[in-house]
Amino acid sequence: MKFKEVVKESFVVVGYSAPGSWGEDFAYPIPGLWEKAKEFIATDQVDQIVGVCLPPRSDDYYYTCGMEMDSVAFRRMKKDLTAHLFPK
């Protein structure tokens, strides 16, 4: 797999999030988050889902999987969704 660094303007990821860990108490939420995020394709006609892993602290990390947006109206979000703003 080839990786490419991209510098983007600020954006918001709206989706499903969960903490994970690579430590002794192994918790790997990523596959389940992707399954839930697939709902966006069917219900919101989204053609691309993104996954973002926030930097780990020790063996712990925070992962969000969802759709990328320029902005979001928080009052219109579904109850179990999260929103994360990423600056440029």
Phi and psi restraints in degrees (range 20) as a CNS / XPLOR table:
assign (resid 1 and name C) (resid 2 and name N)
       (resid 2 and name CA) (resid 2 and name C) 1.0 -93.8 20.0 2
assign (resid 2 and name N) (resid 2 and name CA)
       (resid 2 and name C) (resid 3 and name N) 1.0 138.3 20.0 2
assign (resid 2 and name C) (resid 3 and name N)
       (resid 3 and name CA) (resid 3 and name C) 1.0 -110.2 20.0 2
assign (resid 3 and name N) (resid 3 and name CA)
       (resid 3 and name C) (resid 4 and name N) 1.0 147.9 20.0 2
assign (resid 3 and name C) (resid 4 and name N)
       (resid 4 and name CA) (resid 4 and name C) 1.0 -136.0 20.0 2
assign (resid 4 and name N) (resid 4 and name CA)
       (resid 4 and name C) (resid 5 and name N) 1.0 127.4 20.0 2
assign (resid 4 and name C) (resid 5 and name N)
       (resid 5 and name CA) (resid 5 and name C) 1.0 -80.3 20.0 2
assign (resid 5 and name N) (resid 5 and name CA)
       (resid 5 and name C) (resid 6 and name N) 1.0 131.7 20.0 2
assign (resid 5 and name C) (resid 6 and name N)
       (resid 6 and name CA) (resid 6 and name C) 1.0 -129.5 20.0 2
assign (resid 6 and name N) (resid 6 and name CA)
       (resid 6 and name C) (resid 7 and name N) 1.0 129.7 20.0 2
assign (resid 6 and name C) (resid 7 and name N)
       (resid 7 and name CA) (resid 7 and name C) 1.0 -97.0 20.0 2
assign (resid 7 and name N) (resid 7 and name CA)
       (resid 7 and name C) (resid 8 and name N) 1.0 120.4 20.0 2
assign (resid 7 and name C) (resid 8 and name N)
       (resid 8 and name CA) (resid 8 and name C) 1.0 -113.5 20.0 2
assign (resid 8 and name N) (resid 8 and name CA)
       (resid 8 and name C) (resid 9 and name N) 1.0 159.2 20.0 2
assign (resid 8 and name C) (resid 9 and name N)
       (resid 9 and name CA) (resid 9 and name C) 1.0 -70.5 20.0 2
assign (resid 9 and name N) (resid 9 and name CA)
       (resid 9 and name C) (resid 10 and name N) 1.0 168.9 20.0 2
assign (resid 9 and name C) (resid 10 and name N)
       (resid 10 and name CA) (resid 10 and name C) 1.0 -62.5 20.0 2
assign (resid 10 and name N) (resid 10 and name CA)
       (resid 10 and name C) (resid 11 and name N) 1.0 148.9 20.0 2
assign (resid 10 and name C) (resid 11 and name N)
       (resid 11 and name CA) (resid 11 and name C) 1.0 -154.8 20.0 2
assign (resid 11 and name N) (resid 11 and name CA)
       (resid 11 and name C) (resid 12 and name N) 1.0 167.4 20.0 2
assign (resid 11 and name C) (resid 12 and name N)
       (resid 12 and name CA) (resid 12 and name C) 1.0 -118.9 20.0 2
assign (resid 12 and name N) (resid 12 and name CA)
       (resid 12 and name C) (resid 13 and name N) 1.0 138.2 20.0 2
assign (resid 12 and name C) (resid 13 and name N)
       (resid 13 and name CA) (resid 13 and name C) 1.0 -109.3 20.0 2
assign (resid 13 and name N) (resid 13 and name CA)
       (resid 13 and name C) (resid 14 and name N) 1.0 120.6 20.0 2
assign (resid 13 and name C) (resid 14 and name N)
       (resid 14 and name CA) (resid 14 and name C) 1.0 -108.1 20.0 2
assign (resid 14 and name N) (resid 14 and name CA)
       (resid 14 and name C) (resid 15 and name N) 1.0 124.5 20.0 2
assign (resid 14 and name C) (resid 15 and name N)
       (resid 15 and name CA) (resid 15 and name C) 1.0 -178.2 20.0 2
assign (resid 15 and name N) (resid 15 and name CA)
       (resid 15 and name C) (resid 16 and name N) 1.0 -146.6 20.0 2
assign (resid 15 and name C) (resid 16 and name N)
       (resid 16 and name CA) (resid 16 and name C) 1.0 -112.5 20.0 2
assign (resid 16 and name N) (resid 16 and name CA)
       (resid 16 and name C) (resid 17 and name N) 1.0 139.2 20.0 2
assign (resid 16 and name C) (resid 17 and name N)
       (resid 17 and name CA) (resid 17 and name C) 1.0 -133.1 20.0 2
assign (resid 17 and name N) (resid 17 and name CA)
       (resid 17 and name C) (resid 18 and name N) 1.0 154.6 20.0 2
assign (resid 17 and name C) (resid 18 and name N)
       (resid 18 and name CA) (resid 18 and name C) 1.0 -163.2 20.0 2
assign (resid 18 and name N) (resid 18 and name CA)
       (resid 18 and name C) (resid 19 and name N) 1.0 150.3 20.0 2
assign (resid 18 and name C) (resid 19 and name N)
       (resid 19 and name CA) (resid 19 and name C) 1.0 -78.5 20.0 2
assign (resid 19 and name N) (resid 19 and name CA)
       (resid 19 and name C) (resid 20 and name N) 1.0 152.4 20.0 2
assign (resid 19 and name C) (resid 20 and name N)
       (resid 20 and name CA) (resid 20 and name C) 1.0 -138.3 20.0 2
assign (resid 20 and name N) (resid 20 and name CA)
       (resid 20 and name C) (resid 21 and name N) 1.0 170.3 20.0 2
assign (resid 20 and name C) (resid 21 and name N)
       (resid 21 and name CA) (resid 21 and name C) 1.0 -150.3 20.0 2
assign (resid 21 and name N) (resid 21 and name CA)
       (resid 21 and name C) (resid 22 and name N) 1.0 143.3 20.0 2
assign (resid 21 and name C) (resid 22 and name N)
       (resid 22 and name CA) (resid 22 and name C) 1.0 -103.1 20.0 2
assign (resid 22 and name N) (resid 22 and name CA)
       (resid 22 and name C) (resid 23 and name N) 1.0 4.4 20.0 2
assign (resid 22 and name C) (resid 23 and name N)
       (resid 23 and name CA) (resid 23 and name C) 1.0 -78.1 20.0 2
assign (resid 23 and name N) (resid 23 and name CA)
       (resid 23 and name C) (resid 24 and name N) 1.0 -162.2 20.0 2
assign (resid 23 and name C) (resid 24 and name N)
       (resid 24 and name CA) (resid 24 and name C) 1.0 -60.2 20.0 2
assign (resid 24 and name N) (resid 24 and name CA)
       (resid 24 and name C) (resid 25 and name N) 1.0 -39.9 20.0 2
assign (resid 24 and name C) (resid 25 and name N)
       (resid 25 and name CA) (resid 25 and name C) 1.0 -88.0 20.0 2
assign (resid 25 and name N) (resid 25 and name CA)
       (resid 25 and name C) (resid 26 and name N) 1.0 70.8 20.0 2
assign (resid 25 and name C) (resid 26 and name N)
       (resid 26 and name CA) (resid 26 and name C) 1.0 -56.3 20.0 2
assign (resid 26 and name N) (resid 26 and name CA)
       (resid 26 and name C) (resid 27 and name N) 1.0 120.7 20.0 2
assign (resid 26 and name C) (resid 27 and name N)
       (resid 27 and name CA) (resid 27 and name C) 1.0 -130.8 20.0 2
assign (resid 27 and name N) (resid 27 and name CA)
       (resid 27 and name C) (resid 28 and name N) 1.0 119.7 20.0 2
assign (resid 27 and name C) (resid 28 and name N)
       (resid 28 and name CA) (resid 28 and name C) 1.0 -127.3 20.0 2
assign (resid 28 and name N) (resid 28 and name CA)
       (resid 28 and name C) (resid 29 and name N) 1.0 87.6 20.0 2
assign (resid 28 and name C) (resid 29 and name N)
       (resid 29 and name CA) (resid 29 and name C) 1.0 -83.8 20.0 2
assign (resid 29 and name N) (resid 29 and name CA)
       (resid 29 and name C) (resid 30 and name N) 1.0 -7.3 20.0 2
assign (resid 29 and name C) (resid 30 and name N)
       (resid 30 and name CA) (resid 30 and name C) 1.0 -59.1 20.0 2
assign (resid 30 and name N) (resid 30 and name CA)
       (resid 30 and name C) (resid 31 and name N) 1.0 -49.1 20.0 2
assign (resid 30 and name C) (resid 31 and name N)
       (resid 31 and name CA) (resid 31 and name C) 1.0 -58.3 20.0 2
assign (resid 31 and name N) (resid 31 and name CA)
       (resid 31 and name C) (resid 32 and name N) 1.0 -39.5 20.0 2
assign (resid 31 and name C) (resid 32 and name N)
       (resid 32 and name CA) (resid 32 and name C) 1.0 -66.3 20.0 2
assign (resid 32 and name N) (resid 32 and name CA)
       (resid 32 and name C) (resid 33 and name N) 1.0 -36.3 20.0 2
assign (resid 32 and name C) (resid 33 and name N)
       (resid 33 and name CA) (resid 33 and name C) 1.0 -66.9 20.0 2
assign (resid 33 and name N) (resid 33 and name CA)
       (resid 33 and name C) (resid 34 and name N) 1.0 -39.0 20.0 2
assign (resid 33 and name C) (resid 34 and name N)
       (resid 34 and name CA) (resid 34 and name C) 1.0 -65.6 20.0 2
assign (resid 34 and name N) (resid 34 and name CA)
       (resid 34 and name C) (resid 35 and name N) 1.0 -39.0 20.0 2
assign (resid 34 and name C) (resid 35 and name N)
       (resid 35 and name CA) (resid 35 and name C) 1.0 -60.9 20.0 2
assign (resid 35 and name N) (resid 35 and name CA)
       (resid 35 and name C) (resid 36 and name N) 1.0 -44.7 20.0 2
assign (resid 35 and name C) (resid 36 and name N)
       (resid 36 and name CA) (resid 36 and name C) 1.0 -65.9 20.0 2
assign (resid 36 and name N) (resid 36 and name CA)
       (resid 36 and name C) (resid 37 and name N) 1.0 -39.5 20.0 2
assign (resid 36 and name C) (resid 37 and name N)
       (resid 37 and name CA) (resid 37 and name C) 1.0 -68.7 20.0 2
assign (resid 37 and name N) (resid 37 and name CA)
       (resid 37 and name C) (resid 38 and name N) 1.0 -22.3 20.0 2
assign (resid 37 and name C) (resid 38 and name N)
       (resid 38 and name CA) (resid 38 and name C) 1.0 -60.7 20.0 2
assign (resid 38 and name N) (resid 38 and name CA)
       (resid 38 and name C) (resid 39 and name N) 1.0 -20.9 20.0 2
assign (resid 38 and name C) (resid 39 and name N)
       (resid 39 and name CA) (resid 39 and name C) 1.0 -58.9 20.0 2
assign (resid 39 and name N) (resid 39 and name CA)
       (resid 39 and name C) (resid 40 and name N) 1.0 -31.7 20.0 2
assign (resid 39 and name C) (resid 40 and name N)
       (resid 40 and name CA) (resid 40 and name C) 1.0 -59.0 20.0 2
assign (resid 40 and name N) (resid 40 and name CA)
       (resid 40 and name C) (resid 41 and name N) 1.0 -36.7 20.0 2
assign (resid 40 and name C) (resid 41 and name N)
       (resid 41 and name CA) (resid 41 and name C) 1.0 -62.9 20.0 2
assign (resid 41 and name N) (resid 41 and name CA)
       (resid 41 and name C) (resid 42 and name N) 1.0 -43.8 20.0 2
assign (resid 41 and name C) (resid 42 and name N)
       (resid 42 and name CA) (resid 42 and name C) 1.0 -78.4 20.0 2
assign (resid 42 and name N) (resid 42 and name CA)
       (resid 42 and name C) (resid 43 and name N) 1.0 -45.3 20.0 2
assign (resid 42 and name C) (resid 43 and name N)
       (resid 43 and name CA) (resid 43 and name C) 1.0 -89.8 20.0 2
assign (resid 43 and name N) (resid 43 and name CA)
       (resid 43 and name C) (resid 44 and name N) 1.0 -32.8 20.0 2
assign (resid 43 and name C) (resid 44 and name N)
       (resid 44 and name CA) (resid 44 and name C) 1.0 -110.5 20.0 2
assign (resid 44 and name N) (resid 44 and name CA)
       (resid 44 and name C) (resid 45 and name N) 1.0 6.3 20.0 2
assign (resid 44 and name C) (resid 45 and name N)
       (resid 45 and name CA) (resid 45 and name C) 1.0 52.6 20.0 2
assign (resid 45 and name N) (resid 45 and name CA)
       (resid 45 and name C) (resid 46 and name N) 1.0 43.3 20.0 2
assign (resid 45 and name C) (resid 46 and name N)
       (resid 46 and name CA) (resid 46 and name C) 1.0 -86.4 20.0 2
assign (resid 46 and name N) (resid 46 and name CA)
       (resid 46 and name C) (resid 47 and name N) 1.0 134.5 20.0 2
assign (resid 46 and name C) (resid 47 and name N)
       (resid 47 and name CA) (resid 47 and name C) 1.0 -99.5 20.0 2
assign (resid 47 and name N) (resid 47 and name CA)
       (resid 47 and name C) (resid 48 and name N) 1.0 -4.7 20.0 2
assign (resid 47 and name C) (resid 48 and name N)
       (resid 48 and name CA) (resid 48 and name C) 1.0 -145.9 20.0 2
assign (resid 48 and name N) (resid 48 and name CA)
       (resid 48 and name C) (resid 49 and name N) 1.0 132.9 20.0 2
assign (resid 48 and name C) (resid 49 and name N)
       (resid 49 and name CA) (resid 49 and name C) 1.0 -112.7 20.0 2
assign (resid 49 and name N) (resid 49 and name CA)
       (resid 49 and name C) (resid 50 and name N) 1.0 138.5 20.0 2
assign (resid 49 and name C) (resid 50 and name N)
       (resid 50 and name CA) (resid 50 and name C) 1.0 -118.4 20.0 2
assign (resid 50 and name N) (resid 50 and name CA)
       (resid 50 and name C) (resid 51 and name N) 1.0 152.0 20.0 2
assign (resid 50 and name C) (resid 51 and name N)
       (resid 51 and name CA) (resid 51 and name C) 1.0 -120.9 20.0 2
assign (resid 51 and name N) (resid 51 and name CA)
       (resid 51 and name C) (resid 52 and name N) 1.0 135.9 20.0 2
assign (resid 51 and name C) (resid 52 and name N)
       (resid 52 and name CA) (resid 52 and name C) 1.0 -129.5 20.0 2
assign (resid 52 and name N) (resid 52 and name CA)
       (resid 52 and name C) (resid 53 and name N) 1.0 125.5 20.0 2
assign (resid 52 and name C) (resid 53 and name N)
       (resid 53 and name CA) (resid 53 and name C) 1.0 -105.7 20.0 2
assign (resid 53 and name N) (resid 53 and name CA)
       (resid 53 and name C) (resid 54 and name N) 1.0 115.2 20.0 2
assign (resid 53 and name C) (resid 54 and name N)
       (resid 54 and name CA) (resid 54 and name C) 1.0 -73.9 20.0 2
assign (resid 54 and name N) (resid 54 and name CA)
       (resid 54 and name C) (resid 55 and name N) 1.0 145.5 20.0 2
assign (resid 54 and name C) (resid 55 and name N)
       (resid 55 and name CA) (resid 55 and name C) 1.0 -50.2 20.0 2
assign (resid 55 and name N) (resid 55 and name CA)
       (resid 55 and name C) (resid 56 and name N) 1.0 135.8 20.0 2
assign (resid 55 and name C) (resid 56 and name N)
       (resid 56 and name CA) (resid 56 and name C) 1.0 -70.8 20.0 2
assign (resid 56 and name N) (resid 56 and name CA)
       (resid 56 and name C) (resid 57 and name N) 1.0 154.1 20.0 2
assign (resid 56 and name C) (resid 57 and name N)
       (resid 57 and name CA) (resid 57 and name C) 1.0 -121.2 20.0 2
assign (resid 57 and name N) (resid 57 and name CA)
       (resid 57 and name C) (resid 58 and name N) 1.0 108.5 20.0 2
assign (resid 57 and name C) (resid 58 and name N)
       (resid 58 and name CA) (resid 58 and name C) 1.0 65.9 20.0 2
assign (resid 58 and name N) (resid 58 and name CA)
       (resid 58 and name C) (resid 59 and name N) 1.0 -122.2 20.0 2
assign (resid 58 and name C) (resid 59 and name N)
       (resid 59 and name CA) (resid 59 and name C) 1.0 -99.8 20.0 2
assign (resid 59 and name N) (resid 59 and name CA)
       (resid 59 and name C) (resid 60 and name N) 1.0 5.5 20.0 2
assign (resid 59 and name C) (resid 60 and name N)
       (resid 60 and name CA) (resid 60 and name C) 1.0 -102.8 20.0 2
assign (resid 60 and name N) (resid 60 and name CA)
       (resid 60 and name C) (resid 61 and name N) 1.0 148.3 20.0 2
assign (resid 60 and name C) (resid 61 and name N)
       (resid 61 and name CA) (resid 61 and name C) 1.0 -146.5 20.0 2
assign (resid 61 and name N) (resid 61 and name CA)
       (resid 61 and name C) (resid 62 and name N) 1.0 173.4 20.0 2
assign (resid 61 and name C) (resid 62 and name N)
       (resid 62 and name CA) (resid 62 and name C) 1.0 -131.1 20.0 2
assign (resid 62 and name N) (resid 62 and name CA)
       (resid 62 and name C) (resid 63 and name N) 1.0 125.3 20.0 2
assign (resid 62 and name C) (resid 63 and name N)
       (resid 63 and name CA) (resid 63 and name C) 1.0 -118.6 20.0 2
assign (resid 63 and name N) (resid 63 and name CA)
       (resid 63 and name C) (resid 64 and name N) 1.0 137.3 20.0 2
assign (resid 63 and name C) (resid 64 and name N)
       (resid 64 and name CA) (resid 64 and name C) 1.0 -127.0 20.0 2
assign (resid 64 and name N) (resid 64 and name CA)
       (resid 64 and name C) (resid 65 and name N) 1.0 135.1 20.0 2
assign (resid 64 and name C) (resid 65 and name N)
       (resid 65 and name CA) (resid 65 and name C) 1.0 -129.8 20.0 2
assign (resid 65 and name N) (resid 65 and name CA)
       (resid 65 and name C) (resid 66 and name N) 1.0 123.9 20.0 2
assign (resid 65 and name C) (resid 66 and name N)
       (resid 66 and name CA) (resid 66 and name C) 1.0 -179.8 20.0 2
assign (resid 66 and name N) (resid 66 and name CA)
       (resid 66 and name C) (resid 67 and name N) 1.0 -151.1 20.0 2
assign (resid 66 and name C) (resid 67 and name N)
       (resid 67 and name CA) (resid 67 and name C) 1.0 -108.5 20.0 2
assign (resid 67 and name N) (resid 67 and name CA)
       (resid 67 and name C) (resid 68 and name N) 1.0 144.1 20.0 2
assign (resid 67 and name C) (resid 68 and name N)
       (resid 68 and name CA) (resid 68 and name C) 1.0 -87.7 20.0 2
assign (resid 68 and name N) (resid 68 and name CA)
       (resid 68 and name C) (resid 69 and name N) 1.0 135.9 20.0 2
assign (resid 68 and name C) (resid 69 and name N)
       (resid 69 and name CA) (resid 69 and name C) 1.0 -137.7 20.0 2
assign (resid 69 and name N) (resid 69 and name CA)
       (resid 69 and name C) (resid 70 and name N) 1.0 158.1 20.0 2
assign (resid 69 and name C) (resid 70 and name N)
       (resid 70 and name CA) (resid 70 and name C) 1.0 -76.8 20.0 2
assign (resid 70 and name N) (resid 70 and name CA)
       (resid 70 and name C) (resid 71 and name N) 1.0 -34.1 20.0 2
assign (resid 70 and name C) (resid 71 and name N)
       (resid 71 and name CA) (resid 71 and name C) 1.0 -157.0 20.0 2
assign (resid 71 and name N) (resid 71 and name CA)
       (resid 71 and name C) (resid 72 and name N) 1.0 171.5 20.0 2
assign (resid 71 and name C) (resid 72 and name N)
       (resid 72 and name CA) (resid 72 and name C) 1.0 -147.8 20.0 2
assign (resid 72 and name N) (resid 72 and name CA)
       (resid 72 and name C) (resid 73 and name N) 1.0 143.5 20.0 2
assign (resid 72 and name C) (resid 73 and name N)
       (resid 73 and name CA) (resid 73 and name C) 1.0 -94.7 20.0 2
assign (resid 73 and name N) (resid 73 and name CA)
       (resid 73 and name C) (resid 74 and name N) 1.0 100.5 20.0 2
assign (resid 73 and name C) (resid 74 and name N)
       (resid 74 and name CA) (resid 74 and name C) 1.0 -57.8 20.0 2
assign (resid 74 and name N) (resid 74 and name CA)
       (resid 74 and name C) (resid 75 and name N) 1.0 -35.6 20.0 2
assign (resid 74 and name C) (resid 75 and name N)
       (resid 75 and name CA) (resid 75 and name C) 1.0 -68.4 20.0 2
assign (resid 75 and name N) (resid 75 and name CA)
       (resid 75 and name C) (resid 76 and name N) 1.0 -13.5 20.0 2
assign (resid 75 and name C) (resid 76 and name N)
       (resid 76 and name CA) (resid 76 and name C) 1.0 -101.4 20.0 2
assign (resid 76 and name N) (resid 76 and name CA)
       (resid 76 and name C) (resid 77 and name N) 1.0 1.5 20.0 2
assign (resid 76 and name C) (resid 77 and name N)
       (resid 77 and name CA) (resid 77 and name C) 1.0 -76.8 20.0 2
assign (resid 77 and name N) (resid 77 and name CA)
       (resid 77 and name C) (resid 78 and name N) 1.0 148.1 20.0 2
assign (resid 77 and name C) (resid 78 and name N)
       (resid 78 and name CA) (resid 78 and name C) 1.0 -65.3 20.0 2
assign (resid 78 and name N) (resid 78 and name CA)
       (resid 78 and name C) (resid 79 and name N) 1.0 156.1 20.0 2
assign (resid 78 and name C) (resid 79 and name N)
       (resid 79 and name CA) (resid 79 and name C) 1.0 -57.9 20.0 2
assign (resid 79 and name N) (resid 79 and name CA)
       (resid 79 and name C) (resid 80 and name N) 1.0 -41.1 20.0 2
assign (resid 79 and name C) (resid 80 and name N)
       (resid 80 and name CA) (resid 80 and name C) 1.0 -94.1 20.0 2
assign (resid 80 and name N) (resid 80 and name CA)
       (resid 80 and name C) (resid 81 and name N) 1.0 8.0 20.0 2
assign (resid 80 and name C) (resid 81 and name N)
       (resid 81 and name CA) (resid 81 and name C) 1.0 -87.5 20.0 2
assign (resid 81 and name N) (resid 81 and name CA)
       (resid 81 and name C) (resid 82 and name N) 1.0 154.1 20.0 2
assign (resid 81 and name C) (resid 82 and name N)
       (resid 82 and name CA) (resid 82 and name C) 1.0 -119.3 20.0 2
assign (resid 82 and name N) (resid 82 and name CA)
       (resid 82 and name C) (resid 83 and name N) 1.0 160.0 20.0 2
assign (resid 82 and name C) (resid 83 and name N)
       (resid 83 and name CA) (resid 83 and name C) 1.0 -133.7 20.0 2
assign (resid 83 and name N) (resid 83 and name CA)
       (resid 83 and name C) (resid 84 and name N) 1.0 133.3 20.0 2
assign (resid 83 and name C) (resid 84 and name N)
       (resid 84 and name CA) (resid 84 and name C) 1.0 -131.5 20.0 2
assign (resid 84 and name N) (resid 84 and name CA)
       (resid 84 and name C) (resid 85 and name N) 1.0 126.2 20.0 2
assign (resid 84 and name C) (resid 85 and name N)
       (resid 85 and name CA) (resid 85 and name C) 1.0 -91.8 20.0 2
assign (resid 85 and name N) (resid 85 and name CA)
       (resid 85 and name C) (resid 86 and name N) 1.0 130.1 20.0 2
assign (resid 85 and name C) (resid 86 and name N)
       (resid 86 and name CA) (resid 86 and name C) 1.0 -115.4 20.0 2
assign (resid 86 and name N) (resid 86 and name CA)
       (resid 86 and name C) (resid 87 and name N) 1.0 117.9 20.0 2
assign (resid 86 and name C) (resid 87 and name N)
       (resid 87 and name CA) (resid 87 and name C) 1.0 -71.7 20.0 2
assign (resid 87 and name N) (resid 87 and name CA)
       (resid 87 and name C) (resid 88 and name N) 1.0 168.4 20.0 2
